[in-house]
Amino acid sequence: MDKKRLSIGFFDSGVGGISVLREAMKLMPNENYIYFGRFKKCSLWS
């Protein structure tokens, strides 16, 4: 039987989300991750 793998999603509004993702990846290396992030020069709200 095929097991469907789900992903863990991270939404980063610009305050430390990438470091949280990095730690999650260390603690759970066999999971799938989706990261949505915003960068300094790319405004999410414009």
Phi and psi in degrees as a GROMACS rama.xvg file:
@    title "Ramachandran Plot"
@    xaxis  label "Phi"
@    yaxis  label "Psi"
@TYPE xy
-78.2199  132.543  ASP-2
-97.4131  129.535  LYS-3
-81.5849  125.538  LYS-4
-91.0765  128.433  ARG-5
-95.0564  159.514  LEU-6
-110.039  154.302  SER-7
-100.799  124.212  ILE-8
-101.564  141.412  GLY-9
-123.442  127.884  PHE-10
-112.264  119.152  PHE-11
-109.854  117.433  ASP-12
-88.1482  3.04116  SER-13
115.339  5.84291  GLY-14
-124.43  76.2083  VAL-15
82.9011  10.5259  GLY-16
-64.2955  -34.9756  GLY-17
-66.5074  -33.7474  ILE-18
-71.1904  -33.6549  SER-19
-67.2162  -42.5784  VAL-20
-60.0861  -44.3729  LEU-21
-59.0081  -43.1046  ARG-22
-67.2325  -40.5702  GLU-23
-61.1591  -39.3006  ALA-24
-67.2275  -30.933  MET-25
-70.1132  -41.7139  LYS-26
-75.0912  -33.1113  LEU-27
-131.486  71.758  MET-28
-68.9326  -17.2566  PRO-29
-94.514  7.35102  ASN-30
-92.3134  161.87  GLU-31
-96.5734  139.111  ASN-32
-125.953  143.631  TYR-33
-123.519  127.398  ILE-34
-119.352  123.283  TYR-35
-112.489  114.914  PHE-36
-130.283  165.052  GLY-37
-122.778  140.986  ARG-38
-109.725  161.202  PHE-39
-52.0796  -43.2272  LYS-40
-90.2087  4.13498  LYS-41
-122.899  99.769  CYS-42
-75.6732  128.681  SER-43
-71.9997  -29.4535  LEU-44
-99.5528  2.9788  TRP-45
